[in-house]
Amino acid sequence: MTESTAFVPERGFPYWKGHGTGNDFVLVADPQGTLKITPAMTALICDRHRGIGADGLIRALRSENLPEGQALLSFAPDADWFMDYRNADGSIAEMCGNGVRVFVHFLFSTGLVDLPEAATITVGTRAGAKKVTRIGNDYEIDMGPWRKAFPERTAVDGTDATVTLPGADPERGVSIDMGNPHTVVILPAGTPLAPLDLAREPMVSPKPRRGTNVEFASLTQPSAPEEPQVISMRVYERSVGETQACGTGACATAAAVRILSRRTDHNWIIRMPGGPVLVRFEKEQAVDGVAREHVFLKGPARMVANGTIDPEMWDLTDAPGLLEVAQ
């Protein structure tokens, strides 16, 4: 494909559709950064009834053509491509773990980058540069260090927030920063997650200023020590609702289980409605006596469709005011 993409709404413009373990995205190629896609337009594109339908929209552009990308290039000069990610409601998000895999697979499958087996590419996000390695049909991302978001308010049991679902008793959660915010509730091992009501946004107290993704998880039957431990998880993503999977949420969940259970396992399988991913922890080489722990996320990415957004999508005479809702 070429690197020229003209945005002319009255003529339509090309898009691709992909997913990572059921977390789906509309992707558009805009290497020069010429597309002007407003929050309201993003919300309409992601609408599952009047648009293409997706959990978010990813715009692929060269880092040099976006202010955030230009700043990132100063310390990650090999991050040629930037993942401009928007939630389904049009709001800008820092990043998305499943989205990064789909983004790299999009670049590779459309010929924008050459990525042989076992090769690594560095991509830019609003949560920093991420190194992604192609492993067969999967991609593994170095998500960088994880950290507790609010260590100053951690209770004796390791939790720092209260999470309440409609009609349910409050549960205690752990706030994890993966470049974007997460609040993880760990339920007793073997607890079935299907009965949880995630049709509405869980109430989190104290509520983080930027909002938070909320995960509910439980350990399955413990595995043998040499095998990855298995966690079941469901997630409510801020500005989206419940999704089939969340990559950063899977990483945050594994970190939260390690905190609350005081386990030191390095490999975890996170089972989500959209499918499993592998999360592993690895300490980096110490710098000035400090060795941070990185999280690696491995899972599949698939392209499922491509086409042209028809100009009739923007004709909302039968639904006046829809575009203004997201602005």
C-alpha positions in Angstrom: 0.0 0.0 0.0 1.1 3.6 -0.4 1.7 6.1 2.4 -0.8 8.7 1.0 -4.2 8.7 2.5 -6.5 11.6 1.7 -9.3 12.3 4.1 -12.3 13.4 2.1 -15.5 12.5 4.0 -17.8 13.1 1.1 -15.8 10.4 -0.8 -15.1 8.1 2.0 -11.7 6.7 3.2 -10.2 3.3 3.7 -10.2 1.4 7.0 -9.1 -2.0 8.3 -10.6 -4.0 11.2 -8.6 -6.2 13.5 -8.8 -7.8 17.0 -6.6 -9.2 19.7 -8.4 -11.9 21.7 -11.7 -10.3 20.8 -10.7 -6.7 21.7 -11.5 -5.1 18.4 -10.3 -2.0 16.6 -10.9 0.1 13.5 -7.5 1.1 12.0 -6.7 3.8 9.5 -3.3 4.5 7.9 -2.3 8.2 8.1 1.5 8.3 7.8 1.7 12.1 7.2 -0.9 13.0 9.9 -3.3 14.6 7.6 -6.5 13.0 8.8 -8.7 15.2 11.0 -10.9 12.7 12.9 -12.9 14.4 15.7 -14.0 12.6 18.9 -17.5 12.6 17.6 -16.5 11.0 14.3 -14.5 8.4 16.2 -17.6 7.6 18.3 -19.7 7.2 15.2 -17.1 4.9 13.5 -16.9 2.7 16.6 -20.7 2.6 17.0 -21.9 -1.0 16.6 -25.2 -0.1 15.0 -24.5 3.0 12.9 -20.8 2.6 12.3 -18.2 -0.1 11.7 -18.2 -1.1 15.4 -15.2 -1.4 17.6 -13.8 -1.0 21.1 -11.5 1.8 19.8 -10.0 3.5 16.8 -6.2 3.4 16.0 -4.6 5.8 13.6 -1.2 4.8 12.3 1.1 7.7 11.6 4.8 8.4 11.6 6.0 9.7 15.0 7.6 12.8 13.5 4.1 14.0 12.4 2.6 14.2 15.8 3.7 16.4 18.7 3.6 13.5 21.2 5.6 11.4 18.7 8.2 14.1 18.2 8.8 14.3 21.9 9.1 10.5 22.1 11.7 10.4 19.3 14.1 12.3 21.5 14.6 9.3 23.7 13.4 6.5 21.4 14.7 7.4 18.0 13.8 4.0 16.5 10.1 4.5 17.2 9.2 5.5 13.6 5.5 4.7 14.0 3.1 6.1 16.5 -0.2 4.4 17.7 -2.7 7.2 18.0 -5.4 5.4 20.1 -8.9 6.6 20.8 -11.6 4.9 23.0 -14.9 4.1 21.5 -16.4 7.3 22.9 -13.8 9.4 21.1 -11.7 10.1 24.1 -7.9 9.8 23.8 -6.2 7.0 25.8 -2.6 6.4 26.7 -2.4 3.0 25.1 -3.9 -0.5 24.9 -2.0 -3.7 25.2 -4.2 -5.7 22.8 -4.3 -2.6 20.5 -0.5 -2.5 20.3 -0.4 -6.1 19.1 -3.1 -5.3 16.5 -1.3 -2.1 15.5 2.0 -3.9 14.8 0.2 -6.7 12.9 -1.6 -4.0 10.9 1.7 -2.4 9.9 3.2 -5.7 9.0 0.2 -7.2 7.1 -0.3 -4.1 5.0 3.3 -3.7 4.1 4.1 -0.5 6.0 6.9 -2.3 7.9 9.0 -5.4 7.2 8.9 -7.6 10.3 10.5 -11.1 9.9 9.9 -13.9 12.4 11.5 -13.1 15.7 12.2 -9.5 14.7 11.4 -6.6 17.1 9.9 -3.2 16.3 9.7 -0.1 18.5 6.4 1.8 18.4 5.3 5.0 20.0 2.3 5.4 22.3 1.2 8.0 24.8 2.5 5.7 27.5 6.0 5.7 26.0 7.9 3.5 23.5 7.0 -0.2 23.4 9.1 -2.9 21.9 7.1 -5.6 20.1 8.5 -9.0 18.9 6.8 -11.1 16.3 6.6 -14.8 17.4 4.8 -16.9 14.8 1.2 -15.7 14.8 1.7 -14.0 18.1 3.3 -10.8 19.3 5.0 -10.2 22.6 5.2 -6.6 24.0 7.6 -5.3 26.6 5.0 -3.3 28.5 7.7 -1.7 30.6 7.7 -1.5 34.4 4.4 -1.9 36.4 3.8 0.0 39.7 1.2 0.5 42.4 -0.7 3.6 41.5 -1.3 4.8 45.1 1.3 3.2 47.5 0.7 6.0 50.0 -2.9 4.8 50.7 -2.3 1.1 50.7 -4.1 -0.8 53.5 -2.6 -3.5 55.6 -4.1 -6.2 53.3 -2.5 -4.5 50.2 -5.6 -3.0 48.8 -6.2 0.8 48.3 -9.7 1.2 46.8 -13.3 0.0 47.2 -15.2 -1.3 44.1 -19.0 -1.7 44.1 -21.1 -3.4 41.4 -24.9 -2.7 41.2 -26.7 -4.9 43.7 -23.5 -6.3 45.2 -21.5 -5.8 48.3 -18.4 -3.6 48.0 -15.1 -5.4 47.3 -11.5 -4.2 47.9 -9.2 -3.6 45.0 -5.6 -2.8 44.1 -4.7 0.2 41.8 -2.1 -0.7 39.2 -0.5 1.8 36.8 0.4 0.1 33.4 0.8 3.5 31.6 -3.0 3.6 31.9 -5.0 3.1 35.2 -6.5 -0.1 36.5 -8.3 -1.1 39.7 -8.2 -4.9 40.2 -10.5 -6.9 42.4 -9.2 -10.4 43.3 -12.1 -12.7 44.3 -11.6 -16.0 46.1 -10.0 -18.8 44.0 -12.5 -20.6 41.8 -15.2 -17.8 42.1 -17.3 -17.9 38.9 -17.2 -14.5 37.1 -20.2 -15.0 34.8 -22.8 -13.8 37.3 -21.1 -10.4 37.8 -23.1 -7.5 36.4 -20.8 -5.4 34.2 -23.6 -3.8 32.2 -22.9 -0.6 34.2 -19.7 1.1 35.2 -18.5 -0.2 38.6 -18.2 2.5 41.3 -14.6 3.0 42.5 -13.7 4.9 45.7 -11.6 7.0 45.8 -12.2 7.6 42.1 -9.0 8.3 40.2 -8.9 11.6 38.4 -8.5 10.1 35.0 -11.0 7.3 35.7 -9.9 3.7 35.7 -10.4 0.3 34.0 -11.8 -2.2 36.5 -10.9 -5.9 36.5 -12.5 -8.8 38.4 -10.4 -11.9 38.6 -9.9 -15.2 40.4 -7.3 -17.9 40.4 -8.3 -21.2 39.0 -7.0 -24.5 40.3 -3.3 -24.0 41.2 -0.9 -25.3 38.5 2.3 -27.2 39.1 5.1 -24.9 40.2 6.9 -25.2 36.8 3.7 -24.3 34.9 2.1 -20.9 34.4 -0.5 -20.1 37.0 -4.0 -19.4 35.5 -6.3 -16.5 36.3 -9.8 -15.9 35.0 -10.7 -12.2 34.3 -13.4 -9.9 33.2 -12.9 -6.2 32.6 -14.9 -3.0 32.4 -12.9 -0.5 30.3 -13.4 3.2 31.0 -15.2 5.1 28.2 -16.0 1.8 26.5 -17.8 -0.7 28.8 -17.2 -4.4 29.2 -14.8 -5.7 26.5 -13.8 -9.2 25.5 -10.2 -8.6 26.7 -7.8 -6.0 27.9 -4.0 -6.4 27.5 -2.9 -3.9 30.1 -5.7 -5.2 32.3 -4.3 -8.7 32.0 -0.9 -7.4 33.1 -2.4 -5.4 36.0 -4.3 -8.4 37.1 -1.3 -10.7 37.3 0.6 -7.9 39.2 -2.3 -7.6 41.6 -2.5 -11.3 42.3 1.2 -11.3 43.0 0.8 -8.5 45.5 -2.2 -9.9 47.4 -1.1 -13.5 47.4 2.6 -12.8 47.9 3.4 -15.2 45.1 6.6 -14.8 43.1 5.5 -16.7 39.9 6.9 -15.2 36.8 4.5 -16.7 34.2 0.7 -16.3 34.2 -2.0 -17.3 31.8 -4.9 -14.8 31.9 -8.2 -16.2 30.6 -10.7 -13.6 29.3 -13.9 -14.0 27.4 -12.0 -13.2 24.2 -9.3 -15.8 24.8 -6.1 -16.3 26.8 -2.9 -14.3 26.8 0.5 -15.0 28.5 1.9 -12.5 31.0 5.4 -12.8 32.3 7.6 -10.7 34.7 11.3 -10.1 34.2 13.7 -7.9 36.1 15.8 -5.5 34.1 19.4 -4.9 34.7 20.0 -2.7 37.7 20.6 1.0 37.1 22.1 2.9 40.0 21.3 0.0 42.2 17.6 -0.1 41.2 16.2 -3.0 39.2 12.6 -2.5 38.0 10.3 -5.4 37.0 9.0 -5.3 33.5 5.8 -7.0 32.3 5.7 -8.8 29.0 2.4 -9.5 27.2 2.1 -12.2 24.5 -1.0 -13.0 22.5 -2.4 -13.2 19.0 -3.5 -10.4 16.6 -5.8 -10.9 13.6 -6.9 -8.7 10.7 -10.5 -9.5 9.8 -11.7 -7.0 7.2 -10.9 -3.9 5.2 -12.9 -1.5 3.1 -14.0 2.0 2.6 -16.1 4.1 5.0 -19.0 5.2 2.9 -19.8 9.0 3.0 -23.4 8.1 3.9 -22.1 7.2 7.4 -22.0 11.0 8.1 -25.6 11.5 7.0 -27.4 11.7 10.4 -30.6 13.3 9.3 -32.4 10.3 10.8 -30.4 10.7 14.1 -29.9 14.5 14.7 -27.4 15.4 17.4 -25.7 12.0 17.5 -22.3 13.4 16.5 -22.5 16.1 19.1 -23.0 13.6 22.0 -19.3 12.7 22.0 -18.0 16.3 21.8 
